[in-house]
Amino acid sequence: MYDVVEALPAPPLREYVRCYHYARVDLGDAVIRKPLTARPEQMMQFNLAQPFAVVDRRSGAEASAPDVVIVGRQTRRNLDLRATGRLITLTVHFQPTGFYRLFHVPLRHVTDLTPDATDVVGVDVREVHERVVETPDDLWSMVAILERFLLTKVSDSRPLHPVQSAARSMLHGSAPVGLGTMAAQSQISVRQFERVFLEQVGVAPQMFGRIARFARALQSKSDEPDRTWSEVVADAGYYDQMHFVRDCRAFGGDTPTALMRTWIDCRP
């Protein structure tokens, strides 16, 4: 059994949070392994049943995922996820600068990392997990508990900066926009744009744009598997298929076809 539900945040949280993603799967004795490829998203995930294992691809070492994990923006495939048994997760998908604005944590500090949330946002999140795990089959009760926690951060949140609009444009648009143009649209210098983008989004704008394009292509193929790769990569903004194949190697450590067999849903 596999259930997936997406829920929108309450209006006061929508400039910080894109959506909540609830997933429940009963694997039984089966074991699955999913790559954690480069991704443009910033997430906070609550694990509500059997924890999955996090596998370091270089050393092969395994560790159980924390009860609440911060998934920083990934720029390469460092980890794979291994799961068995019953899995239930509730994931907060933040707007590009949403996590920074709510928790005042420079995003570059968690890029390519998956730390325990208590080490990043404080021990209050442990109590949130304890309350959420009491109702693992009631999505709306869980979301209500989670939103009460997030809403306590809004009054002290950092102001909205134009880099959020720039990052959202990169997530959705296939046409490349120059760094100078984005800085001009944000009414700041290129140097200041790069500095603020790195602090609030976690990676350089050029890297973020590449990762967003890569994710768009794989997500599009996942949504419409009958489309050819040529059609998919052109619509995602690639000049040719070879550029996409190189990105698959750089960001996912594998071929496009191999990555599609294990792709984890990722939507802007």
C-alpha positions as CSV (number, residue, x, y, z in Angstrom):
1,M,0.0,0.0,0.0
2,Y,1.3,3.5,-0.9
3,D,-0.6,6.7,-0.1
4,V,0.6,10.2,-0.9
5,V,-1.3,13.4,-0.1
6,E,-0.2,17.0,-0.6
7,A,-1.7,19.8,1.5
8,L,-1.3,23.6,1.1
9,P,-0.3,25.7,4.1
10,A,-2.5,28.2,5.8
11,P,-2.5,31.6,4.1
12,P,-0.2,33.3,6.7
13,L,2.5,30.6,5.9
14,R,2.4,30.5,2.1
15,E,5.2,32.9,1.6
16,Y,7.4,30.5,3.7
17,V,6.0,27.1,3.0
18,R,5.1,25.6,-0.5
19,C,3.3,22.5,0.7
20,Y,3.1,19.6,3.1
21,H,3.7,16.1,1.7
22,Y,2.4,13.1,3.5
23,A,3.5,9.6,2.5
24,R,2.7,6.2,3.9
25,V,4.0,2.9,2.5
26,D,3.9,-0.7,3.7
27,L,6.9,-2.5,2.2
28,G,6.7,-5.6,4.4
29,D,10.0,-7.5,4.1
30,A,10.9,-5.8,0.8
31,V,13.9,-3.5,0.8
32,I,14.1,-0.5,-1.5
33,R,17.0,1.9,-2.1
34,K,16.5,5.4,-3.4
35,P,19.2,7.9,-4.4
36,L,19.3,11.4,-2.8
37,T,20.3,13.2,-5.9
38,A,20.9,16.9,-6.3
39,R,17.6,18.7,-5.6
40,P,16.5,22.3,-5.5
41,E,14.2,21.8,-2.5
42,Q,14.7,22.6,1.2
43,M,12.8,20.3,3.5
44,M,12.1,19.3,7.1
45,Q,10.9,15.7,7.3
46,F,9.1,14.1,10.3
47,N,9.6,10.3,10.4
48,L,6.5,8.8,12.1
49,A,7.1,5.0,11.9
50,Q,10.0,2.8,11.1
51,P,13.1,5.0,10.3
52,F,14.8,4.5,7.0
53,A,18.6,4.1,6.8
54,V,20.8,6.8,5.3
55,V,23.7,5.2,3.4
56,D,26.9,7.1,2.7
57,R,27.8,6.3,-0.9
58,R,31.6,6.7,-0.4
59,S,32.1,4.7,2.8
60,G,29.0,2.5,2.7
61,A,28.3,3.4,6.3
62,E,24.6,3.4,7.4
63,A,22.8,5.3,10.1
64,S,19.1,5.6,11.0
65,A,17.5,8.9,10.0
66,P,16.6,11.2,12.9
67,D,13.0,11.5,14.0
68,V,13.0,15.0,12.4
69,V,15.6,15.7,9.7
70,I,16.5,18.9,7.9
71,V,17.3,18.1,4.2
72,G,19.5,20.8,2.9
73,R,19.7,21.6,-0.8
74,Q,21.7,18.8,-2.4
75,T,24.3,19.6,-5.1
76,R,25.4,16.1,-5.7
77,R,24.5,12.5,-4.8
78,N,26.2,11.9,-1.5
79,L,23.6,9.6,0.1
80,D,21.2,6.8,-0.7
81,L,18.1,6.0,1.4
82,R,17.3,2.4,2.3
83,A,13.9,1.5,3.6
84,T,11.9,-1.6,4.7
85,G,8.8,-2.2,6.8
86,R,6.2,0.5,7.4
87,L,7.2,4.1,6.6
88,I,5.2,7.2,7.4
89,T,6.6,10.7,6.7
90,L,5.3,14.2,6.9
91,T,7.5,16.7,5.0
92,V,7.5,20.5,5.0
93,H,8.6,21.8,1.6
94,F,9.7,25.4,2.0
95,Q,9.7,28.2,-0.4
96,P,13.2,29.0,-1.6
97,T,14.0,31.4,1.2
98,G,11.3,30.3,3.6
99,F,13.4,28.2,6.0
100,Y,16.0,30.9,6.3
101,R,13.3,33.5,7.0
102,L,11.5,31.5,9.7
103,F,14.6,30.0,11.5
104,H,17.3,32.6,10.8
105,V,19.7,29.8,9.7
106,P,22.0,30.6,6.8
107,L,21.2,27.9,4.3
108,R,24.8,27.4,3.2
109,H,25.3,25.7,6.6
110,V,23.0,22.8,5.7
111,T,23.8,22.5,2.0
112,D,24.6,18.8,1.1
113,L,23.7,17.8,4.7
114,T,20.9,16.0,6.4
115,P,21.2,17.0,10.1
116,D,19.0,16.3,13.0
117,A,16.5,19.1,13.2
118,T,17.0,19.6,16.9
119,D,20.6,20.6,16.1
120,V,19.5,23.2,13.6
121,V,16.1,24.7,14.8
122,G,16.2,23.8,18.5
123,V,14.7,21.2,20.8
124,D,11.1,22.5,20.4
125,V,10.8,20.5,17.3
126,R,11.1,17.3,19.3
127,E,7.9,18.1,21.2
128,V,6.2,18.8,17.8
129,H,7.3,15.3,16.6
130,E,6.0,13.7,19.8
131,R,2.6,15.3,19.3
132,V,2.5,14.5,15.5
133,V,3.4,10.9,16.0
134,E,0.4,10.3,18.2
135,T,-1.9,10.8,15.1
136,P,0.1,9.3,12.2
137,D,-3.0,8.5,10.2
138,D,-4.8,11.9,10.6
139,L,-3.1,14.2,8.1
140,W,-5.1,17.3,9.0
141,S,-4.5,16.9,12.8
142,M,-0.8,16.6,12.1
143,V,-0.7,19.7,9.8
144,A,-2.6,21.7,12.5
145,I,0.1,20.7,15.1
146,L,2.9,21.5,12.7
147,E,1.4,24.9,11.7
148,R,1.0,26.0,15.2
149,F,4.7,25.5,15.6
150,L,5.6,27.3,12.4
151,L,3.2,30.2,13.1
152,T,5.1,31.0,16.3
153,K,8.1,31.8,14.1
154,V,6.3,34.2,11.7
155,S,6.3,37.3,14.0
156,D,10.1,37.2,14.2
157,S,10.7,36.2,10.6
158,R,13.2,37.9,8.3
159,P,11.7,40.2,5.7
160,L,11.0,38.9,2.2
161,H,13.9,39.6,-0.1
162,P,13.7,39.8,-4.0
163,V,16.0,36.7,-4.3
164,Q,12.9,34.6,-3.4
165,S,11.2,35.7,-6.6
166,A,14.4,35.1,-8.6
167,A,14.7,31.6,-7.1
168,R,11.1,30.8,-7.8
169,S,11.5,31.9,-11.4
170,M,14.5,29.6,-11.8
171,L,12.4,26.7,-10.4
172,H,9.6,27.2,-12.8
173,G,11.1,28.7,-15.9
174,S,12.9,26.9,-18.7
175,A,14.5,30.0,-20.3
176,P,17.9,30.9,-18.8
177,V,18.1,34.4,-17.2
178,G,21.5,36.1,-16.8
179,L,22.8,36.9,-13.3
180,G,23.1,40.6,-14.2
181,T,19.4,40.7,-15.2
182,M,18.3,39.0,-12.0
183,A,20.3,41.4,-9.9
184,A,18.9,44.3,-11.8
185,Q,15.4,43.1,-11.3
186,S,16.2,42.8,-7.5
187,Q,17.6,46.3,-7.6
188,I,20.9,45.3,-6.1
189,S,24.4,44.7,-7.4
190,V,25.5,41.4,-8.8
191,R,27.9,40.9,-5.9
192,Q,25.2,41.6,-3.3
193,F,22.7,39.4,-5.2
194,E,25.1,36.4,-5.1
195,R,25.9,37.0,-1.4
196,V,22.2,37.2,-0.3
197,F,21.3,34.2,-2.6
198,L,23.9,32.0,-1.0
199,E,22.9,33.0,2.5
200,Q,19.1,32.6,2.0
201,V,19.0,29.8,-0.6
202,G,22.1,27.9,0.2
203,V,23.9,27.6,-3.1
204,A,25.1,30.0,-5.8
205,P,22.4,31.2,-8.2
206,Q,24.1,29.6,-11.2
207,M,24.2,26.2,-9.4
208,F,20.6,26.6,-8.2
209,G,19.5,27.2,-11.8
210,R,21.3,24.1,-13.1
211,I,19.9,21.9,-10.3
212,A,16.4,23.3,-10.9
213,R,16.6,22.5,-14.6
214,F,17.9,19.0,-13.9
215,A,15.0,18.3,-11.5
216,R,12.4,19.7,-14.0
217,A,13.6,17.3,-16.6
218,L,13.4,14.2,-14.4
219,Q,10.1,15.3,-12.9
220,S,8.6,15.9,-16.3
221,K,9.7,12.4,-17.5
222,S,8.2,10.9,-14.3
223,D,4.9,12.7,-14.9
224,E,4.8,11.8,-18.6
225,P,6.9,8.6,-19.2
226,D,5.8,8.2,-22.8
227,R,7.5,11.5,-23.9
228,T,10.9,11.1,-25.5
229,W,14.0,12.3,-23.6
230,S,14.6,14.8,-26.5
231,E,11.3,16.4,-25.9
232,V,11.7,16.4,-22.1
233,V,15.2,17.9,-22.0
234,A,14.3,20.6,-24.6
235,D,11.3,21.7,-22.6
236,A,13.4,21.8,-19.4
237,G,15.7,24.3,-21.0
238,Y,18.7,22.1,-22.2
239,Y,20.4,22.9,-25.4
240,D,20.9,19.3,-26.2
241,Q,20.6,15.8,-24.6
242,M,24.3,15.4,-23.9
243,H,24.2,18.4,-21.5
244,F,21.5,16.6,-19.6
245,V,23.3,13.3,-19.6
246,R,26.4,15.1,-18.1
247,D,24.1,16.7,-15.4
248,C,22.7,13.3,-14.6
249,R,26.2,12.0,-13.9
250,A,27.2,15.1,-12.0
251,F,24.1,15.5,-9.9
252,G,22.8,11.9,-9.7
253,G,25.8,9.7,-10.3
254,D,24.0,7.6,-12.9
255,T,22.3,7.6,-16.4
256,P,18.9,9.2,-17.0
257,T,17.2,5.9,-17.4
258,A,18.7,4.5,-14.2
259,L,17.8,7.6,-12.2
260,M,14.2,7.4,-13.4
261,R,13.8,3.9,-11.9
262,T,14.4,5.4,-8.5
263,W,13.3,9.1,-8.9
264,I,11.7,10.6,-5.8
265,D,9.0,13.1,-6.6
266,C,10.2,16.7,-6.7
267,R,8.0,19.5,-7.8
268,P,8.6,23.3,-7.8
